[in-house]
Amino acid sequence: MPLSKGIKVMKNHFLQLTAIITLTLALLACATKVDSVAIDKHTLTVAVGENETLMAIIQPENASDQVVTWKIDNTDVATISTDGTVTAKSPGKATITVTTRNGGHTATCTLTTIPNVSLDAKVITLNVGDTKTLLASTRPESAVESGFEWSSSNNAVATVNDKGVTRAVGQGSTTIAVTALDGGKTASCNLTVVQPVKNVSLDRNAWTLERGNSRTLNARINPANATNQKLTWSSSDTSVARVSNDGQIEAISKGKATITVTTDDGNKTAKCSLSVVLSDEQWIGLVERISKETFQYFVYEYTALKYLVLPGSKALYDLDAYGSKYVTTMDSMIRAFRMGYINRSQIIYYYEEYAKAYSTLADVYRGDSTLSAIYARLANKFRTILSEIR
């Protein structure tokens, strides 16, 4: 490279460097300098194992350089991180210093670390009259020599003695607090006192309802001021009766069921034996339907019997006679029932006699298995009727 050209390149580099230095000096001249620094807290108390964060306040707020460093003069007591977070290690005292990078301005905070206190429970529930001993512990262990002070925020709900024994007095909520006399650190436990359910009862132990009707069972919780009043209702046979969540029973079909109420607190139960029956009109309507169906059954068996025995035989006569008597008698009894001349038991007795009569005929014709089977089926038919109408 020719000498003249090299000198020219060096001159250009020198001019560029000069421009950079001039610009930097101009920027430095325009930068806002730090005038002072302060810490948001002049004193700080931290319990062992806990932490707090200090904040450096630089003036003016728009200072160009906001960088600071943190130092503590006793690292056995606590440590401090680069963002000003103080972590207490053991009881004692220390001084924390913050220093600005711009100008070297400083500020200090006096740190006191105290023993930490905790309880073995933060939330508890007690029944009225119960007691529980809360246990206080310190960090480090045995750091509190002067003992503790216990208190309840509501003595009408619970009291506490100097040993931490807490007694539930009445329903409600309170805060049980323990304070270390050395350092004054406090720990607390939220206490709820409830009145437990002792038992539950129903206003009826047994009830008979007509099909289609609805009635309400009333449950009584003892004591009446029990905290948890929630109840669950159930039916042992929902095809017979259903029960709603407020104790309303719906009678669905003839039969028996047990209605049970159960408390949410303690699973205490009470029961009501329920019988669902037919009203007089429902019942006689059932009897009337059964009467017609049974007559058709008579016709079926009579027709079958005609093919098995000679006309004029006693077996055929017996069935024909009973069938005719059944139809006329039942028509009369149904009318009499509706007019109020007879009751259910008299009609039931009539069916019982028919069941006995056909059982007897089944025995009479035992020598003829076919005839005996016909009469046995008729006897069973009346037994089935009895199971429906009783």
C-alpha positions in Angstrom: 0.0 0.0 0.0 1.4 3.4 -0.9 2.4 5.5 2.1 0.1 8.3 1.2 -2.9 6.0 1.1 -2.0 4.4 4.5 -1.7 7.9 6.1 -5.2 8.7 4.8 -6.7 5.5 6.3 -5.1 6.2 9.7 -6.4 9.8 9.6 -10.0 8.5 9.0 -9.8 6.1 11.9 -8.6 8.9 14.2 -11.4 11.1 13.1 -14.0 8.3 13.9 -12.5 7.7 17.3 -12.5 11.4 18.1 -16.2 11.5 17.2 -17.1 8.6 19.5 -15.2 10.1 22.4 -16.9 13.5 21.8 -20.3 11.8 21.7 -19.7 9.8 24.9 -18.5 12.9 26.8 -21.6 14.7 25.6 -23.9 11.9 26.8 -22.2 11.8 30.1 -22.6 15.5 30.4 -26.4 15.1 29.8 -26.9 12.0 32.2 -28.8 12.6 35.4 -26.7 11.9 38.4 -27.8 10.3 41.6 -28.2 12.8 44.5 -29.1 10.4 47.3 -30.5 7.0 48.2 -32.8 5.9 51.1 -34.4 2.6 52.2 -38.2 2.3 52.5 -37.8 1.1 56.1 -35.5 2.5 58.7 -36.0 -0.5 61.0 -37.1 -4.0 60.1 -38.1 -7.0 62.3 -38.1 -10.5 60.7 -38.9 -13.8 62.4 -36.4 -16.7 61.9 -37.2 -18.5 58.7 -39.2 -15.7 57.2 -38.1 -13.0 54.7 -38.9 -9.4 53.9 -37.9 -7.3 50.9 -36.4 -3.8 51.3 -36.6 -1.2 48.5 -34.0 1.4 47.6 -35.4 4.8 46.8 -33.0 6.8 44.6 -33.3 10.6 44.2 -33.9 12.0 41.7 -36.3 9.3 40.5 -35.1 9.8 36.9 -31.5 9.2 37.7 -29.8 7.5 34.8 -28.0 4.8 36.9 -30.4 2.9 39.2 -28.0 0.2 40.1 -27.4 -0.5 43.9 -25.7 -3.1 46.0 -26.9 -4.5 49.3 -24.7 -5.6 52.2 -25.3 -6.9 55.8 -22.8 -6.6 58.6 -23.8 -9.9 60.4 -24.5 -12.8 58.1 -25.0 -15.1 61.1 -28.2 -13.2 61.8 -29.6 -12.9 58.3 -28.7 -12.8 54.6 -29.7 -10.3 51.9 -30.0 -10.9 48.2 -29.2 -8.6 45.3 -32.8 -7.5 45.1 -33.0 -6.5 48.8 -34.7 -9.7 50.2 -33.8 -10.3 53.8 -33.9 -13.8 55.2 -33.7 -14.2 59.0 -31.4 -17.1 60.2 -31.2 -16.6 64.0 -32.3 -14.1 66.6 -30.1 -11.0 66.8 -29.4 -7.6 65.2 -27.6 -6.4 62.1 -27.2 -3.3 59.9 -28.2 -3.4 56.3 -26.5 -0.9 53.9 -27.5 0.0 50.3 -24.9 1.8 48.0 -25.6 3.4 44.7 -23.1 2.7 41.9 -23.4 6.3 40.7 -21.9 8.5 43.3 -21.5 5.9 46.0 -24.4 7.2 48.1 -25.5 5.0 51.0 -28.4 4.4 53.4 -28.9 2.0 56.3 -31.6 0.0 58.0 -31.5 -1.6 61.4 -32.5 -5.2 61.4 -33.8 -7.2 64.3 -34.5 -10.9 64.0 -36.7 -12.6 66.5 -37.7 -16.3 67.3 -40.5 -17.6 65.1 -43.6 -19.1 66.6 -46.0 -21.6 65.1 -49.0 -23.7 66.2 -49.6 -27.4 65.4 -52.9 -26.5 63.8 -54.1 -23.5 61.7 -57.7 -24.4 61.4 -59.8 -26.7 63.7 -63.4 -27.5 64.4 -64.7 -28.5 67.8 -68.0 -29.6 69.2 -69.6 -27.5 72.0 -68.1 -28.8 75.2 -65.0 -30.3 73.7 -61.4 -29.4 74.5 -58.2 -29.5 72.5 -54.7 -28.6 73.5 -52.8 -26.5 71.0 -49.1 -26.9 70.9 -46.7 -23.9 70.3 -43.2 -24.4 68.9 -40.4 -22.0 68.2 -37.6 -21.7 65.6 -34.9 -22.1 66.7 -36.0 -24.6 69.4 -35.9 -23.3 73.0 -35.5 -19.8 71.7 -38.3 -18.4 73.9 -37.3 -18.3 77.6 -40.0 -16.1 78.9 -42.9 -18.3 77.7 -46.1 -17.5 75.8 -49.2 -15.5 76.1 -52.5 -17.2 74.9 -55.7 -15.4 73.9 -59.1 -16.0 72.2 -60.7 -13.3 70.1 -64.2 -14.4 71.3 -64.5 -16.0 74.7 -68.2 -16.7 74.2 -67.2 -19.2 71.5 -64.0 -20.6 73.1 -61.5 -20.0 75.9 -57.9 -20.9 76.1 -55.6 -21.1 79.2 -51.9 -20.5 79.6 -51.1 -24.1 78.6 -52.9 -23.8 75.2 -55.9 -25.9 76.4 -58.8 -24.6 74.3 -62.4 -25.2 75.4 -65.4 -24.9 73.0 -68.1 -22.9 74.8 -70.7 -21.9 72.1 -71.4 -22.0 68.4 -69.4 -19.6 66.3 -65.9 -18.7 65.2 -62.9 -17.3 67.0 -59.1 -17.0 66.6 -56.8 -18.6 69.2 -53.5 -16.7 69.3 -50.2 -17.4 71.0 -47.5 -14.7 71.4 -43.9 -15.3 72.3 -43.0 -13.0 75.2 -39.4 -13.0 73.7 -39.7 -11.0 70.5 -43.4 -10.7 70.3 -44.0 -13.0 67.4 -47.6 -14.3 67.1 -49.2 -17.4 65.6 -52.9 -18.0 65.3 -55.4 -20.8 64.7 -58.9 -20.3 63.3 -61.4 -22.2 65.4 -65.0 -23.1 64.5 -67.3 -24.4 67.2 -70.4 -26.4 66.2 -73.3 -28.0 68.0 -73.4 -31.6 66.9 -76.6 -33.6 66.2 -77.5 -36.1 68.9 -80.4 -37.8 67.2 -83.3 -37.3 64.8 -87.0 -38.3 65.1 -90.1 -38.3 62.9 -93.6 -37.2 63.8 -94.8 -40.7 62.8 -93.3 -44.1 63.3 -95.9 -45.8 61.1 -98.3 -44.4 58.5 -101.0 -45.8 56.1 -101.6 -43.9 52.9 -104.0 -44.5 50.1 -102.5 -45.0 46.7 -102.1 -41.7 44.8 -102.0 -39.6 47.9 -99.1 -37.4 49.2 -98.3 -36.5 52.7 -95.3 -35.0 54.4 -93.2 -36.5 57.3 -91.7 -34.0 59.6 -88.2 -34.6 61.1 -87.0 -33.1 64.3 -83.2 -32.8 64.9 -82.1 -32.9 68.5 -80.8 -30.4 69.7 -82.9 -28.0 67.7 -79.9 -25.6 67.4 -77.6 -28.2 65.9 -75.2 -26.5 63.4 -75.7 -28.9 60.5 -79.4 -29.3 59.8 -79.0 -31.1 56.5 -81.1 -34.3 56.0 -81.3 -37.0 53.4 -84.5 -38.9 52.8 -84.9 -42.4 51.2 -87.5 -45.1 50.5 -86.7 -48.8 50.8 -89.0 -49.5 47.8 -89.6 -46.7 45.3 -92.1 -48.8 43.4 -94.4 -48.5 46.5 -93.5 -45.0 47.6 -91.2 -42.2 46.8 -90.0 -39.4 49.2 -88.7 -36.0 48.3 -85.8 -34.1 49.9 -88.2 -32.3 52.1 -89.9 -35.4 53.4 -93.0 -35.4 51.1 -94.2 -39.0 50.5 -95.9 -40.0 47.3 -97.9 -43.3 47.6 -97.5 -45.1 44.3 -98.7 -48.6 44.6 -100.1 -51.0 47.1 -97.4 -52.5 49.4 -95.1 -51.6 52.2 -91.9 -49.5 52.4 -89.7 -47.9 55.0 -89.1 -44.2 54.8 -85.7 -43.3 56.4 -84.3 -39.9 57.3 -80.6 -39.5 57.8 -78.7 -36.6 59.3 -75.6 -35.3 57.4 -73.9 -34.8 60.8 -73.3 -38.1 62.5 -75.5 -40.3 60.1 -78.3 -40.4 62.8 -81.5 -42.1 61.4 -85.2 -42.3 62.1 -87.7 -44.6 60.3 -91.3 -44.7 59.4 -93.1 -47.9 58.4 -95.4 -47.0 55.5 -98.3 -49.1 54.2 -99.8 -48.0 50.9 -103.4 -49.2 50.5 -106.2 -48.8 48.0 -109.1 -46.5 48.6 -112.5 -48.2 48.8 -113.3 -47.2 45.2 -109.8 -48.3 44.0 -110.2 -51.6 46.0 -113.7 -52.5 44.7 -112.6 -51.6 41.2 -109.7 -54.1 41.6 -112.1 -56.7 42.9 -114.5 -56.1 40.0 -111.7 -56.4 37.5 -110.5 -59.6 39.1 -114.0 -61.0 39.2 -114.3 -60.6 35.4 -110.9 -62.1 34.8 -111.6 -65.0 37.1 -114.8 -65.8 35.3 -112.9 -66.0 32.0 -110.6 -68.4 33.8 -113.5 -70.5 34.9 -114.7 -70.6 31.3 -111.3 -71.7 30.1 -111.0 -74.5 32.7 -114.7 -75.6 32.2 -114.0 -75.9 28.4 -110.9 -78.0 29.0 -112.8 -80.2 31.5 -115.6 -81.0 29.0 -113.0 -82.7 26.8 -111.7 -84.8 29.7 -114.9 -86.2 31.3 -118.3 -87.4 30.2 -121.1 -85.0 30.1 -123.1 -85.2 33.3 -120.2 -86.3 35.4 -119.9 -84.9 39.0 -116.5 -83.2 38.2 -118.1 -81.2 35.4 -121.1 -80.4 37.5 -118.9 -79.2 40.4 -117.0 -76.8 38.3 -120.1 -75.5 36.5 -122.0 -75.0 39.7 -119.1 -73.2 41.4 -118.6 -71.0 38.4 -122.2 -69.9 38.1 -122.4 -69.3 41.8 -119.2 -67.2 41.7 -120.5 -64.9 39.0 -123.9 -64.2 40.6 -122.5 -63.9 44.1 -119.6 -61.5 43.2 -122.0 -59.2 41.3 -124.2 -59.0 44.3 -121.3 -58.5 46.7 -119.8 -55.7 44.6 -123.1 -53.9 44.5 -123.6 -54.4 48.3 -120.1 -53.1 49.0 -120.7 -49.9 46.9 -124.0 -49.4 48.8 -122.2 -49.8 52.2 -123.9 -53.1 53.2 -120.7 -55.1 53.5 -117.1 -54.4 54.0 -113.8 -55.6 52.6 -113.3 -58.4 55.1 -116.5 -60.0 54.0 -115.4 -60.1 50.4 -112.0 -61.4 51.4 -113.7 -64.1 53.4 -115.7 -65.1 50.3 -112.5 -65.5 48.3 -110.9 -67.5 51.1 -113.8 -69.9 51.0 -113.4 -70.4 47.3 -109.7 -71.1 47.8 -110.5 -73.7 50.4 -113.3 -75.3 48.3 -111.1 -75.8 45.3 -108.3 -77.1 47.4 -110.7 -79.7 48.8 -111.9 -80.7 45.3 -108.2 -81.1 44.3 -107.9 -83.6 47.1 -111.3 -85.3 46.3 -110.2 -86.0 42.7 -106.6 -86.9 43.6 -107.1 -90.2 41.9 -107.4 -88.4 38.6 -104.3 -86.3 38.2 -105.7 -84.2 35.4 -108.9 -83.3 37.3 -106.9 -82.7 40.5 -104.5 -80.4 38.6 -107.5 -78.3 37.3 -108.9 -77.7 40.7 -105.4 -77.0 42.2 -104.9 -74.3 39.5 -108.2 -72.8 40.5 -107.3 -72.9 44.2 -104.0 -71.1 43.4 -105.9 -68.5 41.3 -108.0 -67.6 44.4 -104.9 -67.5 46.5 -103.3 -65.0 44.1 -106.5 -62.9 44.2 -106.3 -62.9 48.0 -102.7 -61.6 47.8 -103.8 -58.7 45.7 -106.8 -57.6 47.7 -105.7 -58.2 51.3 
